[in-house]
Amino acid sequence: MASEIEVGPASELTPGTVMGAGRYAVGNADGELFAVTRRCRHLYADLANGSIDEAGCLVCPWHGSRYDVQTGRMVLGPQRGFEKIPGLDAFYKALTVVLPLGRGRVVQRDDTLYVE
């Protein structure tokens, strides 16, 4: 389908894995597949290079912001020195209430994953 983006073989998206597919960061949070737009709201780091924490949140590779992959909202603002800036965490959390990461739906056909 024209509106779908191919991710790749389902076998490559094992739990804890995040990869890029077009404009999406696609991951597997303990068996739950997700797709969110791949640019962090802080400094636009590529979230496809991120990781998944023990709570199933997508973690930004640059400054450790964490995102709820179900809602696209930031649940923890930038870290690695940025947490010391008063109000920064609250600002980014509020921003993602209004402008959460976009979300796509991951589907599997045969052994291939797609984002729609």
Sequence and secondary structure as in RCSB ss.txt:
>XXXX:A:sequence
MASEIEVGPASELTPGTVMGAGRYAVGNADGELFAVTRRCRHLYADLANGSIDEAGCLVCPWHGSRYDVQTGRMV
LGPQRGFEKIPGLDAFYKALTVVLPLGRGRVVQRDDTLYVE
>XXXX:A:secstr
 TT EEEEEGGG  TT EEEETTEEEEEETTEEEEEESB TTT  BGGG EE TTS EE TTT  EE TTT  EE
E   TTGGGSTTHHHHHHHHHHHS   EE EEEETTEEEE 
